[in-house]
Amino acid sequence: MSATPTDAADGHPTRPVAPAGRVVDVLIAGGGPAGAVAAHALAMAGRRAMIADPGRTHADANDTKIGEALPGAAAGFFRAAGLPPPDPERHTRVRGSWSAWATAELEATDFLRSPDGPGWRLDRPAFDAALRRAAIDAGAGRRRARVVAVRRESGDAAPDTAPLWRVDFSDGGPPVRARWLIDATGRRAALARQLGAGRLRDDRLIAIFARLSVTEGPMADPGFDRTVIEAVPEGWWYAARLPSGAVMAALHTSPATAARILADRPRWHAARLEAPHLARLTGHADAGAALDPVAACDAGGTALDRLAGPGWIAAGDAAQAYDPLSAQGLLSAMHAGRQAARAVDAALGGDSSAIPQVVTAQAHLRAVYRGRLAAYYAQAAGRFPGAEFWAGRAGQG
């Protein structure tokens, strides 16, 4: 008996690489939450869906992502989508937040008073792998490679179903042909940009982050179940205790300040210790508590100038990415993946009206998000007159 091939990152069976000339209904580029949810929805609708994602050779605690939480409202999404909620053996609950934002005082918000209840602090590699596993179990295929090129084929190349997309992969293996493409490649928006879409940027925001081993202070307690937000003159701090026990801390700041800190990375630890609440909560842990080098990533809000075109649509962060202060990026990405999948399923059935409806809905969501974000930033801006970071956000919208 031959062995079933397994996915080294996810530890579950994978489907064979598609042979040359194989046609799938939908090729989803990207295997994160948006892509996996889209693949699951399409497979459940009876469509031949394939995820193209290179994955990892293994998933471990060093595979760090800053966006580690889901709100309690995600429980309703999992039920509606037919997906399992986060495994309590791998993820912990978030029962509230502590923030020093409009004032210098640390204020508590208790999620238990919310009708949605507590949220989840995620082990992101495990969470993403579980979503991909659900998609594959539902019938989706997976190509462990990155999409490197797509082009439309017609005429003799695809006489029965023209026009199709020819999709080429980073593994050098046979191409796949697809009726539709979903770009779920994250902020890179690799497919959409290859197809001519441009990227709109709301504001420049850089997150500088590291994981810490905290042995003193409230965040050293394994039962610490709060998200911490603290505004400071140079931006704002996010901190949370991860399921692994490490504390993730991230300073969100301007590109100019980020450049200065990254040129002298001990300054990040010094800045962290100058944030009074964060310093106390982490037991004044110094640079020696760092579990990995200080790193940085783009955290500003962005959107494509075109979310869809003939035979393709973008979803999740590829379509529009959110400032992490909004705390809606991950759940919005999953909603967008399901929404895109349902629209593509309708288009494959002959009803293309759902595609412009998705584009309109996403534009409305973006407008609401921008307005609320501007109002929230304005609450803290008055505390730091003359500070470069806040001067540019006092009236943004």
MOTA-V343420 format. One record per pair of residues at least 24 apart in sequence whose C-alpha atoms are under 8 Angstrom apart, sorted by sequence separation. I is the first residue (numbers start at 0). J is the second residue. D is the distance in Angstrom with one decimal. If there is no record, write none. Layout:
I;J;D + I;J;D
This chain:
23;47;5.2 + 24;48;5.9 + 25;49;6.4 + 26;50;6.1 + 27;51;6.0 + 28;52;6.5 + 30;54;7.7 + 93;117;5.5 + 94;118;6.5 + 144;168;5.9 + 145;169;5.2 + 298;322;6.0 + 299;323;7.8 + 372;396;7.6 + 23;48;6.1 + 26;51;7.1 + 68;93;7.9 + 92;117;6.2 + 93;118;4.8 + 144;169;5.5 + 145;170;7.6 + 298;323;6.8 + 314;339;6.4 + 23;49;7.1 + 92;118;5.6 + 93;119;5.2 + 144;170;5.6 + 267;293;7.7 + 313;339;7.6 + 370;396;5.6 + 92;119;4.4 + 93;120;5.9 + 143;170;8.0 + 312;339;7.0 + 369;396;5.8 + 91;119;5.6 + 92;120;5.7 + 218;246;7.5 + 90;119;6.6 + 91;120;5.1 + 264;293;6.6 + 90;120;5.8 + 91;121;6.8 + 90;121;5.0 + 89;121;7.6 + 90;122;5.8 + 212;244;7.8 + 213;245;7.0 + 261;293;8.0 + 89;122;6.4 + 212;245;5.3 + 213;246;6.8 + 261;294;8.0 + 85;119;7.6 + 211;245;5.6 + 212;246;6.4 + 210;245;6.1 + 211;246;5.0 + 85;121;7.8 + 89;125;7.3 + 210;246;5.4 + 211;247;6.3 + 210;247;4.5 + 211;248;7.5 + 209;247;6.0 + 210;248;6.3 + 208;247;7.2 + 209;248;5.9 + 238;277;7.7 + 40;80;7.3 + 208;248;5.6 + 209;249;6.7 + 74;115;7.9 + 85;126;6.8 + 149;190;7.8 + 208;249;4.1 + 236;277;8.0 + 207;249;5.4 + 208;250;6.4 + 312;354;7.9 + 72;115;5.1 + 206;249;6.0 + 207;250;5.2 + 231;274;6.8 + 325;368;7.6 + 71;115;4.8 + 72;116;7.7 + 206;250;5.5 + 207;251;6.5 + 70;115;7.9 + 71;116;5.2 + 73;118;7.7 + 206;251;4.4 + 207;252;7.9 + 229;274;7.5 + 8;54;6.6 + 71;117;5.0 + 72;118;7.6 + 205;251;5.5 + 206;252;6.5 + 319;365;7.9 + 8;55;5.4 + 70;117;6.9 + 71;118;4.0 + 204;251;6.4 + 205;252;5.4 + 229;276;7.3 + 251;298;7.7 + 307;354;7.5 + 325;372;6.5 + 7;55;7.5 + 8;56;5.5 + 9;57;7.8 + 70;118;4.2 + 71;119;7.2 + 82;130;7.8 + 204;252;5.7 + 205;253;6.0 + 229;277;7.3 + 324;372;7.6 + 7;56;5.9 + 8;57;4.5 + 9;58;7.7 + 69;118;5.5 + 70;119;6.5 + 204;253;5.4 + 205;254;6.0 + 7;57;6.1 + 8;58;5.6 + 68;118;7.1 + 69;119;5.1 + 203;253;6.4 + 204;254;6.6 + 207;257;7.2 + 227;277;7.7 + 68;119;5.5 + 69;120;6.7 + 82;133;7.1 + 203;254;6.6 + 307;358;7.3 + 68;120;4.5 + 69;121;7.5 + 205;257;6.6 + 306;358;6.3 + 67;120;5.8 + 68;121;5.6 + 67;121;5.1 + 67;122;7.0 + 67;123;6.3 + 64;123;6.9 + 63;123;7.8 + 207;267;7.9 + 62;124;6.9 + 217;279;8.0 + 218;280;5.6 + 219;281;7.0 + 216;279;6.4 + 217;280;5.1 + 218;281;5.5 + 219;282;7.9 + 216;280;5.1 + 217;281;6.7 + 218;282;7.8 + 59;124;7.3 + 216;281;5.2 + 217;282;7.4 + 58;124;6.0 + 215;281;6.4 + 216;282;4.0 + 58;125;7.6 + 214;281;7.9 + 215;282;4.5 + 216;283;7.8 + 213;281;5.9 + 214;282;7.2 + 215;283;7.9 + 213;282;7.0 + 215;284;7.7 + 214;284;7.9 + 213;284;6.4 + 213;288;6.7 + 212;288;5.1 + 211;288;5.3 + 212;289;6.4 + 211;289;4.5 + 212;290;6.4 + 210;289;5.9 + 211;290;5.3 + 209;289;6.7 + 210;290;5.4 + 211;291;7.8 + 209;290;7.3 + 210;291;6.3 + 209;291;6.2 + 209;292;6.5 + 209;293;5.0 + 208;293;5.6 + 209;294;6.5 + 207;293;6.7 + 208;294;5.5 + 207;294;5.6 + 208;295;6.1 + 207;295;4.3 + 50;139;7.2 + 52;141;7.4 + 53;142;7.4 + 54;143;6.3 + 206;295;5.4 + 207;296;6.7 + 48;138;7.8 + 49;139;5.4 + 50;140;6.2 + 51;141;5.8 + 52;142;6.3 + 53;143;4.3 + 54;144;7.6 + 205;295;6.7 + 206;296;5.4 + 47;138;7.8 + 48;139;5.0 + 49;140;4.4 + 50;141;4.6 + 51;142;4.7 + 52;143;5.2 + 53;144;4.0 + 205;296;5.8 + 206;297;6.3 + 35;127;7.9 + 39;131;8.0 + 42;134;7.1 + 47;139;6.6 + 48;140;6.3 + 49;141;5.2 + 50;142;6.1 + 51;143;6.0 + 52;144;5.1 + 53;145;5.4 + 205;297;4.8 + 206;298;5.8 + 47;140;7.9 + 49;142;7.1 + 51;144;5.8 + 52;145;5.3 + 204;297;6.3 + 205;298;5.3 + 36;130;6.7 + 39;133;6.6 + 40;134;7.8 + 43;137;6.0 + 51;145;6.0 + 52;146;7.8 + 203;297;7.8 + 204;298;5.2 + 205;299;6.9 + 32;127;6.0 + 35;130;5.7 + 36;131;7.8 + 39;134;4.0 + 42;137;5.7 + 43;138;7.5 + 51;146;6.6 + 203;298;7.7 + 204;299;4.5 + 31;127;5.9 + 35;131;5.1 + 38;134;5.6 + 39;135;7.3 + 42;138;5.4 + 203;299;5.4 + 30;127;7.8 + 42;139;5.5 + 202;299;5.7 + 203;300;8.0 + 32;130;6.7 + 36;134;7.0 + 39;137;6.2 + 41;139;8.0 + 201;299;6.8 + 202;300;6.5 + 35;134;6.0 + 39;138;7.8 + 200;299;7.4 + 201;300;5.3 + 202;301;8.0 + 31;131;7.8 + 39;139;6.8 + 200;300;6.3 + 201;301;5.7 + 30;131;6.7 + 38;139;6.2 + 200;301;4.5 + 199;301;5.5 + 200;302;6.6 + 198;301;6.8 + 199;302;5.1 + 198;302;5.8 + 199;303;5.8 + 198;303;4.6 + 199;304;6.3 + 197;303;5.6 + 198;304;6.1 + 196;303;6.4 + 197;304;5.4 + 196;304;6.1 + 197;305;7.2 + 196;305;5.5 + 196;306;7.8 + 186;301;8.0 + 191;306;7.8 + 9;125;7.8 + 29;145;7.9 + 191;307;8.0 + 28;145;7.4 + 28;146;6.5 + 204;322;8.0 + 9;128;5.3 + 122;241;7.3 + 8;128;7.6 + 9;129;7.7 + 121;241;7.2 + 122;242;6.2 + 11;132;6.8 + 14;135;7.8 + 120;241;6.5 + 121;242;6.8 + 122;243;7.6 + 191;312;7.8 + 13;135;7.2 + 120;242;6.8 + 191;313;6.8 + 9;132;7.4 + 15;140;7.5 + 16;141;7.4 + 17;142;7.7 + 188;313;7.6 + 14;140;5.3 + 15;141;7.7 + 16;142;5.9 + 191;317;7.9 + 13;140;7.2 + 14;141;6.1 + 15;142;7.9 + 13;141;6.6 + 97;225;6.5 + 100;228;7.3 + 188;316;7.7 + 189;317;7.9 + 95;224;6.9 + 96;225;4.7 + 97;226;6.2 + 98;227;5.7 + 99;228;6.3 + 100;229;6.0 + 182;311;7.5 + 188;317;4.4 + 94;224;5.7 + 95;225;5.0 + 96;226;4.5 + 97;227;4.9 + 98;228;4.5 + 99;229;4.7 + 100;230;5.4 + 180;310;6.3 + 181;311;5.7 + 182;312;6.3 + 183;313;6.2 + 185;315;6.7 + 186;316;5.2 + 187;317;6.5 + 188;318;7.2 + 93;224;5.0 + 94;225;6.1 + 95;226;6.6 + 96;227;5.8 + 97;228;6.4 + 98;229;5.6 + 99;230;6.2 + 179;310;4.9 + 180;311;4.6 + 181;312;5.1 + 182;313;4.5 + 183;314;5.4 + 185;316;4.5 + 186;317;4.9 + 92;224;6.6 + 93;225;5.8 + 96;228;7.7 + 178;310;6.8 + 179;311;5.6 + 180;312;6.6 + 181;313;5.5 + 182;314;6.1 + 183;315;6.1 + 184;316;7.6 + 185;317;4.4 + 186;318;8.0 + 91;224;8.0 + 93;226;7.4 + 181;314;6.9 + 183;316;7.2 + 184;317;5.8 + 186;319;7.8 + 183;317;5.6 + 186;320;6.7 + 182;317;6.5 + 253;388;6.0 + 252;388;6.8 + 65;208;7.9 + 34;181;7.8 + 34;182;7.8 + 34;183;5.1 + 230;379;7.1 + 33;183;6.1 + 34;184;7.9 + 26;177;6.0 + 91;242;5.9 + 232;383;5.8 + 23;175;7.4 + 25;177;5.6 + 26;178;8.0 + 28;180;7.5 + 31;183;7.4 + 90;242;5.8 + 231;383;7.9 + 20;173;7.9 + 22;175;6.2 + 23;176;6.3 + 24;177;5.5 + 25;178;5.9 + 26;179;6.4 + 27;180;5.9 + 28;181;6.2 + 29;182;7.0 + 30;183;7.3 + 31;184;7.8 + 89;242;7.0 + 183;336;7.8 + 233;386;7.0 + 19;173;4.8 + 20;174;7.0 + 21;175;5.6 + 22;176;4.7 + 23;177;4.8 + 24;178;5.0 + 25;179;4.7 + 26;180;5.0 + 27;181;4.7 + 28;182;5.2 + 29;183;4.8 + 30;184;7.8 + 232;386;5.9 + 233;387;7.3 + 234;388;6.0 + 18;173;6.1 + 19;174;5.6 + 20;175;6.2 + 21;176;6.1 + 22;177;5.4 + 23;178;6.7 + 24;179;6.2 + 25;180;5.6 + 26;181;6.4 + 27;182;6.2 + 28;183;5.5 + 29;184;4.6 + 233;388;5.8 + 234;389;7.2 + 17;173;7.3 + 18;174;7.6 + 19;175;6.3 + 20;176;6.5 + 22;178;7.6 + 25;181;7.2 + 27;183;6.7 + 28;184;5.9 + 29;185;7.5 + 232;388;7.3 + 233;389;7.8 + 17;174;7.9 + 18;175;7.4 + 232;389;7.5 + 17;175;6.6 + 181;339;7.7 + 28;190;7.7 + 179;343;7.4 + 105;276;7.4 + 67;241;7.8 + 65;247;7.4 + 60;243;7.1 + 65;249;7.7 + 66;323;7.5 + 73;330;6.6 + 80;337;7.8 + 76;334;7.7 + 69;329;6.8 + 70;330;7.8 + 68;329;7.7 + 69;330;6.5 + 66;328;7.9 + 66;329;7.2 + 101;378;5.1 + 102;379;7.3 + 100;378;7.3 + 101;379;4.6 + 100;379;5.5 + 34;314;7.7 + 102;382;7.4 + 33;314;6.4 + 34;315;7.9 + 101;382;7.4 + 33;315;5.2 + 37;333;8.0 + 32;329;7.5 + 36;333;6.1 + 40;337;6.2 + 46;344;7.5 + 33;332;5.1 + 37;336;4.6 + 41;340;5.8 + 32;332;6.8 + 33;333;4.7 + 36;336;5.6 + 37;337;5.0 + 40;340;6.2 + 41;341;7.2 + 44;344;7.5 + 32;333;5.7 + 33;334;7.6 + 35;336;7.8 + 36;337;5.8 + 37;338;7.8 + 40;341;7.2 + 33;335;6.6 + 34;336;6.1 + 37;339;6.9 + 38;340;7.3 + 33;336;4.3 + 37;340;5.0 + 41;344;6.8 + 32;336;7.7 + 33;337;7.5 + 24;347;7.9
